[in-house]
Structure formats: structure tokens, C-alpha cells
């Protein structure tokens, strides 16, 4: 007999597993970007873009299968496969410098597997916590994981570098994936782990039909289409942080990977504060909060490039980060509460595919932009579309 909801202890275990995995991911990101920036400067954005491209290509496919496969099994398999992939980086790094092609190949494979894991996780949550108020709390708690990891992971950089080389950050990430798999496995088979759809057909035409179906659901929503366009622009702005923050730490602040870690730690602090507030406040105008978040984030990114001290960089990064959860949680709530249960996975994947388009575009653009002009000007240029669109949409949808 399937349970109607998961007990608090099981949700806490899921939360803990995802927290460890998120911390491992942030250590992985610090190592990836610092090694790539050290090798090719602003061209490091192209290495990071490999993972984004894979999420873009496999995003909808992951959403389709998450609605039709056993989601618990899919998440466990994805975690274990990702643990094996990052282990190859740790092993290769122990023997010498890591090749950029190896970093890019693993980033692409991790992106493809994450495109399966994330829709499966999000589509499972309404079954584990069916009440809207409880669902909002678990959404906020899981979103805090990612944001808290932006504090803990980068802040651990200095301490870990005194014990292990930066290439072994990938080994820590591998262990965190195993912990996530174990937590999900412990939830057991008693919950509704599979959607109501039949096994999918294989081939481009069925996938295009699923894409069109998800697009129709999104188009019928009163403000989700505008939100997805804003997400594209916000991810272009985020690319300025991904590539610009390590360059800022190295070339302006005169530091090493630990300085980059502290800047990103400040960003994580702002994320957590925003998540905590949204986790306890009942939001009635989700659209207004979403577009206000986009405006806060983009203005903060624009200001970050002009900082000249570590303390100021951390403070402005924290301000920018307030906007991220405002966007993520409001759109996620709209998908989970306004979309039919058997379409949540594909709509979430549609949302991810659209947003990853923006990130991929931004990472490709960020490399030449940051290489050809000053960091302050480049970060203003990359964040301007998000600021302008968010401001206009806030006036248009501010009452919703």
C-alpha cells in the first residue's frame, strides 16, 4: 500500500542527503573553474558551458522519462553514475595536471545525468508532501541546501587546501553523490515513485510531441511564459558571475582560490537568508515576487564587477543572491501547484531547458566579453537585459 505522505524523518533524511551532495557540487565548481581559469583565463566559460549544453540537450528527455520511469531508481542510478565520473577526475588529478578536455567531458556527462535527476526529484515531492503548505516548506528547505552549500562549500576551500590538493575536491564530490543515493534508497518503495504515463516511445518525434505538450501547458499559464524569458536573461547574468567572479578574485582582489571561495560564500549567505524568509512567509503574489527577484539579482551582478575589496565583493554578492530564491521558489511553486501531476516532470524539464539555454548562451558570450573589456563594464553589459526585462514585467504582472 502506497503512503499518502512521507514522515518528517524521511524528509529530513532526503534533505540531509541533498545538502551533502550540494556541498560536494560547490567544491567541484570551485575546483573546475579555478583550474580552467588558471589554464585559459576567460575561456574557462567554455569549459563550464559543456555541462550546460548537456542539460540543454537532455533536459526535456529527462523530464519525459521522470514522468514514466520509477523516479527513485532513476535518482539512485544518476547519483552513482555521477560518483563514478568525478572519481575519474580525482584519480587523473593525483597523477598530474588535469586536461581541459577531461574536465569538459565530465562536465557534459554530469549535466546529462543531472537533467534526469532534477525533474525526478521535483516530480516526487508532491507525492512525499502533498499538502500545499508542507510542499512549500520542503521546496524552501531543499532550495536552502543549494544556497547553504554556496556558503559551506566555497568557505571550506581554504581549510581543505591545507589538507588536500584542489584536484581532490572531485573525490569529496564523489562521496557526496554516494551519500545522496543512500538517502534516497532509504526512503523505500512505499511512495508513489512513478507517474501515470506509459513507457515512452523512442525517437525525435515523440520527444518533440512532449516538448509541444509542455509548451502548451506553459503558454496557458498567466505569467509563466514571461517568467521563462526572464529566466533566460537571469542566466545570462549568472554567467557573468560564473566566469567573472574567479577573474575578479585573481585580477582585482589579488587572491587565489580561497578568495574566490569567500566571494561565492557571500553569495551563498544571501541565498540562505532569502530562502529562510520565503520559507516562513505566505506569498500571495508569486509573479510580483518572481520579477522583483530578477531585478534585485541583475542589479547586484552589475554592481559586483566594480568592487575593489573582498568585504565589499562579499556584501554585494550577498545582495545579488537575495533575488535567486525569489525567482526559483516562485516558479517552482507555480509548476508544482498549477500543472497537472502527470505533466510536472516534463514542464519542469521544459523550464530547465529554457533556462539552460540562457546559461549556455551567457557562458559562450561571457568568455569573449570578459576577455575584450574591463570586468565592471562586462558585468553591467551581461546583466542589463535581465534588469530591463524584470523591471518591465514587474509593472505588467505586479498584481499577480
C-alpha positions as CSV (number, residue, x, y, z in Angstrom):
1,X,0.0,0.0,0.0
2,X,1.4,3.4,-1.0
3,X,1.7,6.0,1.7
4,X,0.0,9.3,1.2
5,X,2.9,11.3,2.5
6,X,6.4,10.8,3.9
7,X,7.0,11.2,7.6
8,X,9.2,14.1,8.8
9,X,12.1,11.8,9.5
10,X,12.2,10.6,5.9
11,X,12.0,14.1,4.5
12,X,14.9,15.1,6.9
13,X,17.0,12.3,5.5
14,X,16.3,13.3,2.0
15,X,17.2,16.9,2.9
16,X,20.5,15.8,4.5
17,X,21.5,13.8,1.5
18,X,20.8,16.6,-0.8
19,X,22.7,19.0,1.4
20,X,25.9,16.9,1.3
21,X,25.5,16.5,-2.4
22,X,25.1,20.3,-2.9
23,X,28.3,21.0,-0.8
24,X,30.2,18.5,-2.9
25,X,28.9,20.2,-6.1
26,X,30.2,23.6,-4.9
27,X,33.6,22.2,-4.1
28,X,33.6,20.6,-7.6
29,X,32.6,24.0,-9.1
30,X,35.4,25.9,-7.3
31,X,38.0,23.3,-8.5
32,X,36.7,23.2,-12.0
33,X,36.6,27.0,-12.5
34,X,39.9,27.7,-10.8
35,X,41.8,25.0,-12.8
36,X,40.2,26.2,-16.0
37,X,40.7,30.0,-15.3
38,X,44.4,29.2,-14.5
39,X,44.8,27.5,-17.8
40,X,42.8,29.6,-20.2
41,X,41.5,32.7,-18.4
42,X,38.1,33.9,-19.5
43,X,37.9,30.9,-21.8
44,X,37.0,28.9,-18.7
45,X,33.4,29.8,-19.5
46,X,33.5,27.4,-22.5
47,X,34.5,24.5,-20.2
48,X,31.6,25.2,-17.9
49,X,29.4,25.5,-20.9
50,X,29.9,21.8,-21.7
51,X,27.7,20.9,-18.7
52,X,25.1,23.5,-19.6
53,X,24.9,22.2,-23.2
54,X,24.3,18.7,-21.9
55,X,21.5,19.9,-19.6
56,X,20.0,21.7,-22.6
57,X,20.2,18.7,-24.9
58,X,19.0,16.1,-22.4
59,X,16.7,18.4,-20.3
60,X,13.4,17.6,-21.9
61,X,14.3,13.9,-22.3
62,X,15.0,13.7,-18.5
63,X,11.6,15.3,-17.8
64,X,9.8,12.9,-20.1
65,X,11.4,9.8,-18.5
66,X,10.9,11.1,-15.0
67,X,7.2,11.1,-15.6
68,X,7.3,7.5,-16.8
69,X,10.1,5.7,-15.1
70,X,10.4,4.8,-11.4
71,X,11.8,8.1,-10.1
72,X,13.5,6.6,-7.1
73,X,15.5,4.2,-9.2
74,X,16.4,6.9,-11.7
75,X,17.7,9.2,-9.0
76,X,19.8,6.5,-7.4
77,X,21.3,5.4,-10.7
78,X,22.1,9.0,-11.6
79,X,23.9,9.7,-8.3
80,X,26.0,6.5,-8.5
81,X,26.9,7.2,-12.1
82,X,28.0,10.8,-11.2
83,X,30.1,9.5,-8.3
84,X,32.0,7.2,-10.8
85,X,32.5,10.1,-13.2
86,X,34.0,12.6,-10.7
87,X,36.2,9.7,-9.4
88,X,38.0,9.7,-12.8
89,X,38.9,13.4,-12.2
90,X,40.3,12.7,-8.8
91,X,42.3,9.7,-10.0
92,X,43.7,11.6,-13.0
93,X,44.4,14.7,-10.8
94,X,46.5,12.6,-8.4
95,X,48.8,11.7,-11.3
96,X,49.4,15.2,-12.8
97,X,47.6,18.2,-14.3
98,X,44.1,17.7,-15.5
99,X,43.4,18.1,-19.2
100,X,40.7,20.6,-20.1
101,X,39.1,18.0,-22.4
102,X,38.7,15.7,-19.4
103,X,37.1,18.5,-17.3
104,X,34.7,19.4,-20.2
105,X,33.8,15.7,-20.9
106,X,32.9,15.0,-17.3
107,X,31.0,18.3,-17.0
108,X,28.9,17.3,-20.0
109,X,28.2,13.8,-18.6
110,X,27.3,15.3,-15.2
111,X,25.0,17.7,-16.9
112,X,23.2,14.9,-18.8
113,X,22.7,12.9,-15.6
114,X,21.6,16.0,-13.6
115,X,18.9,16.5,-16.4
116,X,17.4,13.2,-15.3
117,X,17.9,13.6,-11.5
118,X,16.4,17.1,-11.0
119,X,13.0,16.5,-12.8
120,X,12.7,13.1,-11.0
121,X,13.3,14.8,-7.6
122,X,10.9,17.7,-8.2
123,X,8.2,15.4,-9.6
124,X,8.5,13.2,-6.5
125,X,8.0,15.9,-3.9
126,X,4.2,16.4,-4.3
127,X,3.8,12.6,-3.5
128,X,6.1,12.9,-0.5
129,X,4.5,16.1,0.8
130,X,1.0,16.5,-0.8
131,X,-0.3,19.4,1.3
132,X,0.5,22.8,-0.4
133,X,1.9,24.4,2.9
134,X,4.1,21.4,3.5
135,X,5.2,21.3,-0.1
136,X,6.2,25.0,0.1
137,X,8.3,24.3,3.2
138,X,10.1,21.3,1.7
139,X,10.7,23.3,-1.5
140,X,12.3,26.1,0.5
141,X,14.3,23.6,2.6
142,X,15.7,21.8,-0.4
143,X,16.4,25.2,-2.1
144,X,18.3,26.2,1.0
145,X,20.5,23.2,0.6
146,X,21.9,24.6,-2.7
147,X,22.2,28.1,-1.3
148,X,23.8,27.0,2.0
149,X,26.2,24.9,0.0
150,X,27.3,28.1,-1.7
151,X,28.4,29.2,1.8
152,X,29.8,26.0,3.2
153,X,31.5,24.6,0.0
154,X,33.5,27.7,-1.0
155,X,34.2,28.6,2.6
156,X,35.8,25.2,3.1
157,X,38.2,25.9,0.2
158,X,40.9,27.4,2.4
159,X,40.8,24.7,5.0
160,X,40.7,21.9,2.6
161,X,43.6,23.3,0.5
162,X,45.8,22.9,3.7
163,X,45.0,19.1,3.7
164,X,44.4,18.0,0.1
165,X,45.2,19.4,-3.4
166,X,42.4,21.1,-5.3
167,X,42.1,18.2,-7.7
168,X,40.9,16.0,-4.8
169,X,37.9,18.2,-4.3
170,X,36.4,16.0,-7.0
171,X,36.8,13.0,-4.7
172,X,34.9,14.8,-2.0
173,X,32.1,15.4,-4.6
174,X,32.0,11.7,-5.4
175,X,31.5,10.8,-1.8
176,X,28.6,13.3,-1.6
177,X,26.9,11.6,-4.5
178,X,27.1,8.3,-2.8
179,X,25.5,9.8,0.4
180,X,22.7,11.3,-1.7
181,X,22.0,7.9,-3.3
182,X,21.9,6.2,0.1
183,X,19.5,8.7,1.5
184,X,17.1,8.3,-1.5
185,X,17.4,4.5,-1.3
186,X,16.4,4.6,2.4
187,X,13.0,6.1,1.6
188,X,11.9,2.7,0.4
189,X,9.3,1.7,-2.2
190,X,6.2,2.8,-0.3
191,X,5.6,6.1,-2.0
192,X,4.3,6.9,-5.5
193,X,7.6,6.9,-7.4
194,X,6.1,6.6,-10.9
195,X,3.9,9.0,-12.8
196,X,0.7,7.9,-14.6
197,X,2.2,8.0,-18.1
198,X,3.1,4.9,-20.1
199,X,6.6,3.9,-21.2
200,X,7.8,6.5,-23.7
201,X,8.4,5.9,-27.4
202,X,12.0,6.3,-28.5
203,X,12.8,8.8,-31.2
204,X,12.8,12.5,-32.0
205,X,9.1,12.8,-33.0
206,X,7.7,11.6,-29.6
207,X,10.1,13.9,-27.8
208,X,9.0,16.8,-29.9
209,X,5.4,16.0,-29.1
210,X,6.3,16.0,-25.4
211,X,8.0,19.4,-25.9
212,X,4.9,20.8,-27.6
213,X,2.7,19.4,-24.9
214,X,4.8,21.0,-22.2
215,X,4.9,24.3,-24.2
216,X,1.1,24.3,-24.4
217,X,0.8,23.9,-20.6
218,X,3.3,26.8,-20.1
219,X,1.6,29.0,-22.6
220,X,-1.8,28.6,-20.9
221,X,-0.3,29.9,-17.6
222,X,-1.0,33.6,-16.9
223,X,2.6,34.6,-16.3
224,X,4.9,31.6,-16.7
225,X,5.9,32.5,-20.4
226,X,7.2,35.9,-19.3
227,X,8.9,34.2,-16.3
228,X,10.8,31.8,-18.6
229,X,12.0,34.6,-20.8
230,X,13.2,36.4,-17.6
231,X,14.9,33.2,-16.6
232,X,16.9,33.1,-19.8
233,X,18.1,36.7,-19.2
234,X,18.9,36.0,-15.5
235,X,21.0,33.0,-16.5
236,X,22.9,35.2,-18.9
237,X,23.6,37.5,-15.9
238,X,24.6,34.4,-13.8
239,X,27.2,33.6,-16.4
240,X,28.9,36.9,-15.6
241,X,29.3,35.6,-12.0
242,X,30.4,32.1,-13.0
243,X,33.2,33.4,-15.2
244,X,33.7,36.9,-13.8
245,X,34.0,36.0,-10.0
246,X,37.2,33.9,-10.3
247,X,38.7,36.6,-12.6
248,X,37.7,39.3,-10.1
249,X,39.3,37.3,-7.3
250,X,42.5,36.8,-9.2
251,X,43.0,40.1,-11.2
252,X,41.3,42.7,-9.0
253,X,41.3,41.4,-5.4
254,X,44.7,39.8,-5.9
255,X,43.8,36.5,-4.3
256,X,43.7,32.7,-5.0
257,X,41.0,30.1,-5.0
258,X,40.2,30.8,-1.3
259,X,39.4,34.5,-2.2
260,X,37.1,33.2,-5.0
261,X,35.5,30.9,-2.4
262,X,34.9,33.8,0.0
263,X,33.1,35.8,-2.7
264,X,30.9,32.9,-3.5
265,X,30.4,32.3,0.2
266,X,28.9,35.8,0.5
267,X,26.6,34.9,-2.4
268,X,25.5,31.8,-0.6
269,X,24.8,33.7,2.6
270,X,22.3,36.0,0.7
271,X,20.7,32.9,-0.8
272,X,20.1,31.3,2.5
273,X,18.7,34.5,4.1
274,X,16.2,34.8,1.2
275,X,15.2,31.1,1.4
276,X,14.6,31.3,5.1
277,X,12.3,34.3,4.7
278,X,10.4,32.7,1.8
279,X,10.1,29.5,3.8
280,X,8.1,31.2,6.6
281,X,6.2,33.9,4.7
282,X,3.0,33.0,2.8
283,X,3.4,34.5,-0.7
284,X,0.1,35.5,-2.4
285,X,1.6,37.4,-5.4
286,X,4.1,34.9,-6.8
287,X,4.6,36.7,-10.1
288,X,5.4,40.0,-8.3
289,X,8.0,38.3,-6.1
290,X,9.5,36.4,-9.1
291,X,10.1,39.6,-11.2
292,X,11.3,41.6,-8.2
293,X,13.8,38.9,-7.6
294,X,15.1,39.1,-11.1
295,X,15.6,42.9,-10.7
296,X,17.5,42.5,-7.4
297,X,19.7,39.8,-8.8
298,X,20.7,41.6,-12.0
299,X,21.4,44.9,-10.3
300,X,23.6,43.1,-7.8
301,X,25.5,41.4,-10.5
302,X,26.1,44.7,-12.3
303,X,27.5,46.2,-9.1
304,X,29.7,43.2,-8.3
305,X,32.1,43.9,-11.1
306,X,33.0,47.3,-9.7
307,X,34.1,46.1,-6.3
308,X,37.8,46.5,-5.2
309,X,37.8,44.9,-1.8
310,X,36.9,41.4,-0.6
311,X,34.5,42.6,2.1
312,X,32.6,44.8,-0.4
313,X,32.6,42.0,-3.0
314,X,31.1,39.6,-0.4
315,X,28.4,42.1,0.6
316,X,27.3,42.9,-2.9
317,X,27.3,39.2,-3.8
318,X,25.0,38.6,-0.9
319,X,22.7,41.3,-2.0
320,X,22.5,39.9,-5.6
321,X,21.8,36.4,-4.1
322,X,18.6,37.6,-2.5
323,X,17.0,37.5,-5.9
324,X,17.8,33.9,-6.8
325,X,15.4,32.1,-4.4
326,X,12.7,34.7,-5.2
327,X,12.7,33.5,-8.8
328,X,13.4,29.8,-8.2
329,X,10.8,29.2,-5.5
330,X,8.0,31.2,-7.1
331,X,8.3,29.5,-10.4
332,X,8.8,26.0,-8.8
333,X,5.6,26.5,-6.8
334,X,3.7,27.6,-9.9
335,X,4.9,24.4,-11.7
336,X,4.0,22.1,-8.8
337,X,0.7,23.6,-7.9
338,X,-0.7,24.8,-11.2
339,X,0.4,22.0,-13.5
340,X,-1.4,18.6,-13.7
341,X,0.5,15.9,-11.7
342,X,1.3,13.7,-14.8
343,X,2.9,16.7,-16.5
344,X,5.0,18.2,-13.7
345,X,8.2,16.4,-14.8
346,X,8.1,17.5,-18.5
347,X,7.1,21.1,-17.6
348,X,9.9,21.3,-15.0
349,X,12.3,19.9,-17.7
350,X,10.9,22.4,-20.2
351,X,11.6,25.2,-17.7
352,X,15.1,23.8,-17.2
353,X,15.8,23.5,-20.9
354,X,14.7,27.2,-21.4
355,X,16.8,28.4,-18.5
356,X,19.8,26.4,-19.5
357,X,19.6,28.0,-23.0
358,X,20.2,31.3,-21.3
359,X,23.1,30.0,-19.2
360,X,24.7,28.3,-22.2
361,X,24.3,31.4,-24.3
362,X,25.7,33.5,-21.5
363,X,28.7,31.3,-20.9
364,X,29.6,31.4,-24.6
365,X,29.2,35.2,-24.7
366,X,30.9,35.8,-21.4
367,X,34.3,34.4,-22.5
368,X,34.9,37.0,-25.3
369,X,33.1,39.8,-23.5
370,X,35.2,39.5,-20.3
371,X,38.4,39.0,-22.4
372,X,37.8,42.1,-24.5
373,X,36.7,44.7,-21.9
374,X,37.0,45.6,-18.3
375,X,35.3,43.4,-15.7
376,X,32.9,46.2,-14.5
377,X,31.7,47.0,-18.0
378,X,31.4,43.4,-19.0
379,X,29.3,42.5,-15.9
380,X,27.0,45.5,-16.5
381,X,26.5,44.5,-20.1
382,X,25.7,40.9,-19.3
383,X,23.2,41.8,-16.6
384,X,21.4,44.6,-18.3
385,X,18.8,42.5,-20.3
386,X,17.7,40.8,-17.1
387,X,17.3,44.1,-15.2
388,X,15.3,45.8,-18.0
389,X,13.0,42.8,-18.6
390,X,12.4,42.3,-14.9
391,X,11.5,45.9,-14.4
392,X,9.0,45.9,-17.2
393,X,7.4,42.6,-16.2
394,X,7.1,43.8,-12.6
395,X,4.9,46.6,-13.8
396,X,2.9,44.3,-16.0
397,X,2.4,41.4,-13.6
398,X,3.0,43.1,-10.2
399,X,-0.6,42.4,-9.1
400,X,-0.4,38.6,-9.6
